[in-house]
Amino acid sequence: MALRQLSTEELIKKLVDAGVEITAEEAQRFRENDVDGETVDCGLTEAMIAYLFDKSFKKQLKFRDFVSQHKEVILSLDDITPDVENLTQIERKEPVCQRLPAVMSIPCFPKDVQSRLDAKESCQKVPRDRNKIIRTLYEMMAQYTMYPTNAEYVQVAKALIVKYPFLKDVEGNGYHTWHMSLKRKFKAERAPLLNNTEVKKFKEKFHQARKSTDGPETLHVKRTKTFVLYDEVDDIHPLTVNICRRFNEGFTALLPNLLKLVKGTLPLKKLYVEVREEALAEDLPGIDFRGGLVFLPSIFRENIDHLISLGEGEPATPYPTIQLKDKDWKTAISRRSQSVVKVDGVEVCTCAAVDEAFITTFCMYFTFNIAYPPRLRNTMTFLQRCILHIKEEGDKPLPVTVTRVMNLL
């Protein structure tokens, strides 16, 4: 029987059969809160699950595992076709990034909106509040994929209504307007690339780069793509100095002071010190440059793992990411290390070193019209505004964190 069709008693029995020991008190909580298969399928929040299985992390984890496994069976039986629309001009493969969790947890919203939600106010009627809710949900979903399926839009919209029933639509299924708002938000952030004239031109440039081979892409072709990306950003934001030179000169000028801001307790800082001690004098400038780039997110209290992954594992984020071929940071910092740059799990181009991969990844945000991810926003804003001196109409003032760092430099 499908999960949605289970009554409360049938759900409890299924959980017990799956090895989740449910006490009489816990079973009563299920009954009192009308927790049946449909409720679970809509997506219980972490707080709801914690309430059902109070003081037992083990049961909470087993419950999530049960829901995850049961939803996977439903998807395979129902043969849901992903509603993936307006993909980038890159030929997409099967999704490799992690999809949304089976049990969806609605995140906390900005304080002003959250306080109104806690007071059960109808925030959906206030455009500013509604936009903040949509933006927060978008940022949560974008950690998993930039191309949600229709089922995933529905999953999140349902979870929102289950947690805050007073946000329900007056007519229809109760969540349609939230569903469509999320779709529009993703379209706006990633842009309708296939219909964008500038991106069509970029696609043609990529095609020209591939003409040198009739078979699979060679290393030369993938390297050529990086220069196409650089040229594209130079066309979008023309300045007297090209983007690569601006990047190298701008970062080199700030590098000595940036390195001083890196905490000595950082594990990567200790590896960097070891590499310098073992290196030849002529290799130190390159080591310092690569080390500074690797340390950059930590200076802004962000995580390098959201930008760079080591070895063959797939990146955990759909945003532009660097995948180093080396399997340890020490090697990556000590010498030029080959890497590939990916977007939403699709390999776009190959780079010969960390610095080249950094600037290539940055260029992808402009070429593919992607908003900076929340977890790397300060790092990318710093590169854009303070190193490359790129300004766009509508740019907000520098974030406080970036301003503080700049004052220290």
N, C-alpha and C positions, 0 to 999 in steps of 0.2 A: 504493500500500500504506500502511495506517495506521502511524503512528509506533511504536505498541506492538508491531507484528508484525515490525519490522526486526531482523535479526540484527546482530551486531557488524560484520561485513564489509559488510553492506548499508547500515548506518548510515554507516560510513566513506565508502563510495562516494557516498551521497547528499550528504554534507557536501562532498566534493570537487567534485561536480557543481554544488553551490550556491556554489562559489567559495572554500571554506575549504581552503587548502593544508595538507595533513597530512603531516608528515614520517614516516619509518619509525619513529623513536623515539616519536612521538606515537601512531601507530597501534598500537604495541606496548603502550602504556599502556592504550588502549581494551580490548585483548584481555586483558591481565593482570588488569584490574579488572572484567571482564564488563560493560562498558558497551555495552549494546544499546538498542534502541528502548524496551523496557519500563522499563529503568533511567532513561533520560532522561525518559520520561513521568511517572515517579514524582516527579521534581524533583531535579536535582543542585544541591548547594549551591555558593556562590561559590568556596569552598575547593577543591571537587572539580573545578570547571571550570578554576580556576587551575592545578591539578596537571596536568590533561590537556594544557593549552596553556601550559606554563611559559614565562615571559618574553615573552609575546606578547599584549598587550592587544587588538590588532586581531583576532586569532583568537578570543579569548574573546568579544568583542562580536559577531563574525559568528556564532559558535555560538549565542549567546543569541537573535540575530535569526532564525536558522534554526529554532530550537525554537518561538519565538513564532509565526512564520508557519505552521509545520506544525500546531501545536495549533489555530490559528484555523480551518484547513481541516477538521480533524477535528470540531470543534464544529459547524460548519455542516452537515456530512454526517450526523452522528449525530443532529442535531436535539434536543440536550439541552434539556429544559425546566427553567428555573430553579426551584429549590425554595425559594421565598420565602414565609415563613410569619409570621403574627402581625405584619403591618406596622402602622405607626402609623395613626391614624385619618385622617390626611391622604391624599387620593387620590393614589397613587403614579403617576408617569410612568415611561417607560423609564429604566433606570439611566444616570446621566450621570457618576458618579464613576468614577475609574480602578479597574478590577478588579485582582485579584491578578496578579502577574507570571507569565508562562508558565513561567519557570524560577524556582522558589521557593527562596529562601535562608533557612534556619532561623536565627533570631537567637541571640545569646549569651544565656544564662540567668543569673540571679543567681549570684554567685561561689560560694556554698556548693553550689548544685545543679550548676553547671558543673563544679566540681572533682570531684564524684561521677560525673558523666557521663563526664568525661575518664578516670576510673579504671574505667569500664565497670561501675558499680554499678547494680543494678536499682532505680532511683529510683521506678519506677511502683508499687512495693510500699509506699512510704512516703507516706501521704496528704499530708503537708505539702509534700514535694518534688514530687509529682504536681500539686498545686494551683498551685505556682509555675511549673511548665512550662506548664500550661494558661493561666495568666494571661499569661505572656510571649507565647505564641502568639496569644492573643486581642488583646493590645495591638498586635502586628504586623499582624494581619488588619484590625483596626479602623481602621488608617491608610488603608485602601482602601475599606471598606464596613462598615456596621453590619448589613447583611443579606446574608451570604454565601449562595451557592447550595450545594446538596448537593455538586456537583462540586468546589467550592472547599474545603469541609470535608475531603473525601476527599484533595484535592491536598496540603493542609498535613499531614494525618495521615500520608500516605504518605511525604512528604519527611522527616518526623520519624523514621520507622522506617528509612528508607534511611540517614540520617546516624547513627542510634543503633540498630542492629539488635537490641541486647539489651533494648530497650524493647518489643519485639514482643509482642502478645498470644499466650498459649499456644495458644489455639484460634481457629478462624475464619480470617478473612483477614489477621489480624495487626495491624490498625489500628482495628478497629471500636470498641473502648472509647475510644480517643483521639478518634475521629470524634464519638461521642456526647457526650463530655465537652466538646468545643468547642461543640457545639450548645447544650448546657445553659448554658455560660458566657455565650454571646451572649443567650440568653433571659433569664438572670438580670440581665444588665447593662442591657438595653433594656426589660425587663419585658414581660409579655404584655398589651400596651396595649389590644387590642380587648376583653379580658375584664375590664379594670380599671374599677370603678365610677366612680372619680374622673375617669378619662379620658373615660368616656362622657358624664359631666356636662360636661366641657370641650368635647367634640364638639358637644353641644347648644348651648353658648354660641357656638361658632364659627358654627353654623347660624343662630342669631339674628342674628349680625353680618352675615350675607349676605342677610337678608330684604329689605334695602333695594334689592336689584337682582335682576332675573330673568335678566340676561345675565351676561357675564364679570365677574369681580370688578373693582370700581372702586377707585381710589386711596383713597377714603373708607373702603371696606369693609376694605381691607388695613391701613389705619391703625387702624381699630377693633379689629382682631385684636390689636394690640400691647397695648391696654388690657385686653383679655380675659386675656392672658398675665400682666400685672401683678396683676390681681385674683386669678388662680388661685394665684400664689405667696403672696399675702397671705392667702388662705384656708388654704393648707397651713401657713404659719408666721405666724399672726396676731400682730402687734405694734401698739402704740399709734400708730406712725407708718408710713404706707404705704411701699412699697418704693422708689418713685421719689424721694420726699423723703429717705429714708435714704441712697439712692445719691448724690444731689446734695450733701447736707450732709456726708456722711461723706467723700466724695472731695475736696470743696472744702477741708475742714479739713486734709487731708494733702497737698494738691496742691503747695504751695510747697516742702516738703521732698522730695517725690517728684521734682520737676523738677531739684532739685540733684543727685540720684543718677544722672541720665542723662548718660552720657559724651559729652563734646564732640566726640569723633571719630565718633559715630554719624551716618550720612548724614541721617537724619530730623531729628536735632537741628539740623543746619546749615540745613535747610529751614525748620524751626520758627523759628529766629533770624531768617531772612530775612523770613518772614511777619510777625513781630512788628515788625520795623523798618519795614515798609511799611504797617502797619495804623494805623487811627485809635485813639485812646485808649479810646473806648467799646467797641471790638471786642476789646480785649485779654483780658478775663475769659473770653470764649467760646473764643478761640484757645488760651489756657492750658489750659482744661478739656479741649478736644479733643486738644491736643498731649499732655497727661498721659496720656490714655487710650491713645493710639497708642504712647506710649513704655513703657507698663506691662509688656508681656511682656518687653521687653529688660532691664528692671530685675531680672527673675527669671531672666535668661539663657534666655528662651524667644523664639520668633520670631513677630512680628506677622502674618507671611504665613499662619500656621496658623489665624488668626482673621479676617483681613480680606483680601479680594482686590479689585483695582481693575479697572474696565472690565467688559466683557461676558463674559470668560472664566469657565468653570465652576470652582468651588472644587475643590481637590485633596484634600479630606477630607470624609467623610460627616458629621462632627460639625457642630453648629450653627455657621454662619459668616455673616459680613457681606460683602455684595458691594456696594461703592460704585459709584455711577454715574459718578463722576469718574474720569479716567484717570491722575491724578497726585496724589501725597500733598500737595503744596503747596496745591492747591485744596481738598482734603478738610479740611485743618487750618484754612485761612483763613476758611471760611464753612460754613454749614449745608449738608450734602450729602445728597441723597436716596440711600437704599440699600434693598436687600432683604435679608431674613434667610432662610437656607435650612437645611434639615436633610436629609442624605443626597441632596442635589441637588434637593430639592423646595422651591419658593418658598412660604414660609408667610405672610409679611407684609412691609409696606413701612414704612420709618422715614424721618423727616425730617432726622436729623442723626446723627453718629457716637455721641454720648452716648446717644441714644435706642436706637440699634441695639445698643450694648454691653449695656444693661440688658435689652433684649429677648432677646438671645442667651443671657445668663445665665439668664433665666427659663425658657428652653426646657429646660435641663438638669433642672429640677425638674418642669416640667409633663409632659415626656415620659419622666421617670425615666431619664436617661442619665448614666452615670458620666463624670467629667471625662476628657478625653483626656490621655495621658501627656505630650504636648508642650505642654500648656497648664495642667497641674494646679496649678502654683504660682500662676499668675495668677488662675485661677478660685477657688482656695481663699482667696486674699487678698481677693478681692471678697466672697466669702461670709462669711468669719469676721471680717475686720478692717474692712470698709466697711459691710456690711449687717447684721452681727452675727446671722447665722443659724446656729444650732447644731442638729445632729441627733443622735439617739441612736446611739451607736457611732462618732461622729466620732473620728478618731485625733488625736494631738497635732499641732500645726502643723508642717509640714516645716521642716527646718533653714534652708533658703533663705528661706522666708517669715519665720521668726523673726528672722533676721539683718537683713532689711529693716525689720521693725517696730522693731527696736532702734535703727536709724538714724533713724527718723522721730520 
